[in-house]
Amino acid sequence: MNDIAMIKLSEKVSSEIKPAVISTIQHTNLFGLNAVAVGWGQTINNTTPAMLHVANLLILPNEECSRRATNLSGDEIIFDKRMVCTGYVPYAILHDGDSGGPLLFRNQILAVSSGTCPFPQIYVHPEKLNVHFSVNFYKKFIRLNKL
């Protein structure tokens, strides 16, 4: 959490490379809609993919995620306003190598992927939830530290 960095490139890049756009939409307005997670995380066979993977995920209300995670783990788990929670049926879960990747809505960065909840030690479980951190929480930091 709060693991964010900004870099300034030492030289210009090709005009074919387009900068990422940060979403202006609050994730709380997107419950029930699909977003796309992008990453190089390990597959179910514990191999690293040769090609970038994408997964369609459903944005869930934080209250629902807190309830589901608490029911599964037996311990109270709170998803606060900085967190974006996703799931899907059939399930698609983040894995080692996916953290730090974007969660996109309409090709704009909505959040940064962090991990899964509950049971971080169990990689494959159909009830696991994906946890991402909303970029809206960091907009002031980004604006104040633009290079």
Buried (B, 14 or more C-beta within 10 A) or exposed (E): EEEBEEEEEEEEEEEEEEEEEBBEEEBEEBBEEEBBBBBBBBEEEEEEEEEEBEBEBBBBBBEBBBEBBBEBEEEEBEBEEBBBBBBBEEBBBBBEBBBEBBBBBEEBBBBBBBBBBBBEEEBEEEEBBBBBBBBBBBEEEEEEEEE
